[in-house]
Amino acid sequence: MCSCVRSSRALSPVLLPRLLLPQTGYRLASRGLWTSPQCLTVSGDSQLLPLPSQARVVICGGGIVGTSVAYHLAKLGWTDIVLLEQGRLGAGTTRLCAGIVSVAKPISIECQMANYSNSLYQQLEEETGVKTGYVKTGSLCLAQNQDRFISLKRLASRLKVMGISCNIIKPKEVAKLHPLINIHDLVGALHLPGDAVVSPPEVNHALAVAAAGQGVQILERTSVQQVLVQKGQVMAVETDRGSIECEYFVNCAGQWAYELGQASETKVSVPLHGCEHFYLLTKPLQEPLSPSAPVVIDMDGRIYARPWQGGLLSGGFEKNPKPIFTEGRNQLEIQNMQEDWDHFEPMLSALLRRMPGLESAEIHQLVNCPESFTPDMRCLMGETPGVSGYYVLAGMNSSGLAFAGGAGKYLAEWMSYGYPTANVWPLDIKRFGNLQSSRTFLRHRVMEVMPLLYELKVPRWDFQTGRQLRTSPLYDRLDTQGARWMEKHGFERPKYFVPPGKDLLSLDQSKTFYKPDWFDIVGAEVKCCKEAVCVIDMSSFTKFELTSTGDQSLEVLQHLCANDLDVPVGHIVHTGMLNERGGYENDCSVVRLSKNSFFIVSPTDQQVHCWSWIKKHMPNDPHLHLEDVSWKYTALNLIGPRAMDVLAELSYVSMTPDHFPSMFCKEMSVGYANGIRVMSMTHTGEPGFMLYIPIEYALHVYNEVMSVGQKYGIRNAGYYALRSLRIEKFFAFWGQDLDAFTTPLECGREFRVKFDKDTDFLGRESLLQQRQDGVSRRFVMLVLEDHDTELDLWPWWGEPIYRNGLLAGTTTSSAYSYTLERHVCLGFVSPPPGPEGLPTPITPDFINRGDYEVDIAGQRYPAKAKLYPFSSLFTQQKRRKDDMELSNLQGK
C-alpha cells in the first residue's frame, strides 16, 4: 500500500457513515402502531408499548427482511400482524449493508427476487413519502479472463429470458461508463443498466411505515425467547415481556435465526452461520465521484465498489473468511466490530489495481459487519418440516437487501395461498435436514461458501468441505477403485470411475465450460451399460415404508398419487405426488410389498420435503405408520443386457422377462444374502435391475456381483453415465425438469394419471381443467446440430430456446448422448401469448414444424425438437473412427 493511503488511514475519523443511518428518526406512537413518517423518531427513553396477548402472525426480526414480510402480508390483506425487534428497528446487519441492488445472481429465482426488489424500492418513496436513497446507477460485472466472460455471457442470456435489460460490452465501453476503472487486463464486461443503490436503513424505514399504515404493530426492545408448539403446530411466542398467542411465526432473526430455532420448544433447524464482512469507505475524492456512477463488480479481483457521498464504498469476499458467533451470542444490536487492516489488505490491493486513481484518496473508515451464510449459498425460505405454521426467511449470503423485497413477497404468498407464484424449491428450507445443523459443519462450510460467492463456478462443481457425512457401506471399496465423488443432500455419490493410469490430479482440477476431461471415461461407462453390464451405487435415494393394519396406507397413497396404487403385490408404479394445481411435489416409484405395505423411492434431495408432504396429508391414525428407511438399504443399479445373466447366476432363478416382467419386485436371495428387494427397473430406460440390499449384506452382494460379472464385462459406473442415459431416453427428473409448477400433461406423462380411479387424488380437478383448456407449454427433447463437441461451448442447463427466431422457453437439463453422438437438451417451450396476453394451447404441429435454436452464452445452435426420444435418429450414420472400445478403460 502506498504511504499516502496509510497516513490518511491513520488520520481518518472513526465515525459511522451517514449513508448507513437514516436521516429521519422514528418513534413508537402511544398506541403501539406506526403512524405517519413525520412522527417516526427513535428515543432510547421511549416507554415500551404494551404487548398484545394474541395475533395471527408474529414476525421476529426488524431488519429489512422482517419488515418486507410484514409489508407484503399486509398488502395481501392480513391483519393482526405483530413484528418484534429485540433492539432498534434496522439496527442489525441492515444498518451496515452496502446498499447494492443487483440482478447479477447465479440462479434464476434469485434474479427474479432481486429484480422485484429493485422495482419495489424505486416506488417506495412515492408510496410512503420516506426517502430511500434510491439511485439507478447500473452496474458493471468485469471479466479478467475468457472463462469469466463466458459465465457473464451465460448470465446475460438468462437475464434476457426474464426481460431484464443487459449488454455484453468491450473494455473500451467500460472506460466510458466509469472514469476510475483500469481496463488493461479486462476481456469484457456485462452492463446491467437497471441496477441501483439505496440506503438500506431508509428502505427498511419505508417498509415499516407502509406496513404500519396497513395496521402492522411494530414493537422494539422485545426479545423472542422461544416458540411454543403443541401437536406440531405453532401456538404462541414467548418473549421477555410475556407471551403472544398466534397461528403463525416467521423467523427473520438474521444472525440469530439459528439460535432462535434451537431455543424453541420443538427445535427447528435453520442452517446458517455468520462471517465477518469488510468494506472500505473513502472521503470524497478530489474530483467527487458522481452518485450515478455504475456499481463495479470485479469477481476475479474479489471486490465490489459503489459511489458513496462523492467517494467510494468498496468491499469483497476474501479467500480466508473469518467465521463468528460459532458458540452463539446474544447481543441486541450488531455494533461495528474490530477493524482488521491486515485481513483487508488483499482486497484493498485489488481495488487499487482496478482503480489506480484511488491512490491519493483519504480513507474514512473500514467497516466490519457480520453476514450470515448458508451451506449452499442460497437463502432459507418457507415452512419448516417439523412445525406447522413456523416459517423462516433468513441466510441471505450478503444479498439481503437485493433479495428482501422479492423474498418477502414470495413468503407472504406462500403463507397466504399455500404456495408462492414462482418455483422457489432452490431456496426451500426443506432442501436441508437436521444433518446440516451441526455447528462444526456450518463453520467449516461457510469458510468455503463466502469465497465461492465470487469464485468462477463451472458446471458440476462440488463443495469440498463437510464431505463424507453420509456414505454408502461401499464407499471405501468404490473409492479404491477410482471413484470420483459428488455430494447430494450430504450423501456421497460416484460421478465416474478413473481407470488405472489416468492423471488423477489433472482430472480432479479440470474446470471448463467446454468438453470436460472425463468425457471418454463416462463414454466407456455408457458403452458398457449398453453392451454388457454396469453397477451404479444409488444408495442416496430417499426410501420410505408406509404400512397400516387395514387399508389406510392404500387410501393415503391413492389420495396423494395421480397413478393407481391399487395394484397386485409386487408391482411397481411410477407416479407423481401432485399439489392442488396439478404440479409435481414429488416424483417417485412405489412398490406394493404386501396388501397394506408400500415401499416409496424418491429423489435424494426429496428426503425432507417428501416426508413433510406425506405427513401433512396423513390422518392422525395410530394404525398408520410412515418410516424413513433410507439408511437401512444400499441400492445397487445393475444396468445392461447382461444384468439378467449376473443375477441369474447368483440367485439360481431365471431373470428373463418371461419370469421377471418389467416393473416388478421380488424378494430374493443374491449370493448368501436373503431378503434382497430386486426390481426390474433402472431409471434409465436401459434393461437391468435395482437391488435394495439390507446394509449388513451390501459388501457381500457387491463383491459377488463384481466377481460373477467379470465374465460378462462388468464395471463400475457413476451418475454422469446415468445422466447421459436418462436424458437420451427423454426421462425427466424431479428438481431438474419437474417442479411444483409442472404438470404431467405438460411433460407427456398423462399415461401415469388415472382420472378414473375410485379415489379423488390431489390435483385431479386442475388436471381435468388443463386437459379441457389445453396445455400452454410442452416438455421437448432437442438434439443439437452444427455443434462441435470438441471446440464449441457445451450446453448444461438454463439455456434459452428459440423457435423461428423468437424466444420459446429454456432448457432444464442436458447431456452428451454417446449413442446419438450429439448433445441432447431437455426443456419446455411455449407458443407466443394470445389476445390480451392469455396463454395459447400448444399443439404437436407447433413443436414439429418450428426451426429451433439453443442459445449457449450468446451463440445460437440449430436443434431438432421432438416429443419422443430420438432412439434411432442417427442409426444410419457412420460411427466415428475413434469410437471407444470397452477394453480401453477397463484396466486389465
Secondary structure, 3 states (H helix, E strand, C coil): CCHHHHHHHHHCCCCCCHHHCCCCCCCCCCCCECCCHHHCCCCCCCCCCCCCCECCEEEECCCHHHHHHHHHHHHCCCCCEEEECCCCCCCCHHHHCCCEECCCCCCHHHHHHHHHHHHHHHHHHHHHCCCCCCECCCEEEEECCHHHHHHHHHHHHHHHHCCCCCEEECHHHHHHHCCCCCCCCCCEEEEECCCEECCHHHHHHHHHHHHHHCCCEEECCCCEEEEEEECCEEEEEEECCEEEECCEEEECCHHHHHHHHHHCCCCCCCCCEEEEEEEEEECCCCCCCCCCCCEEEECCCCEEEEEECCEEEEEECCCCCCEECCCCCCCCCCCCCCCCHHHHHHHHHHHHHHCHHHHHCCEEEEEEEEEEECCCCCCEEEECCCCECEEEEECCCCCHHHHHHHHHHHHHHHHHHCCCCCCCHHHEHHHCCHHHCCHHHHHHHHHHHHHHCCCCCCCCCCCCCCCCCECCCCHHHHHCCCEEEEEECCEEEEEEECCCCCCHHHHHCCCCCCCCCCHHHHHHHHHHHHHCCEEEECCCCEEEEEEECCCHHHHHHHHHECCCCCCCCCEEEEEEEECCCCCEEEEEEEEEEECCEEEEEECHHHHHHHHHHHHHCCCCCCCEEEEECHHHEEEEEEECCCHHHHHHHHHCCCCCCCCCCCCEEEEEEECCEEEEEEECCCCCCCCEEEEEEEHHHHHHHHHHHHHHHHHHCCEECCHHHHHHHHHHCCCCCECCCECCCCCHHHCCCHHHCCCCCCCCCCCHHHHHHHHHHCCCCEEEEEEECCCCCCCCCCCCCCCEEEECCEEEEEEEEEEEECCCCEEEEEEEECCCCCHHHCCCCCCHHHHHCCCEEEEECCEEEEEEEECCCCCCCCCCCCCCCCCCCHHHHCCC
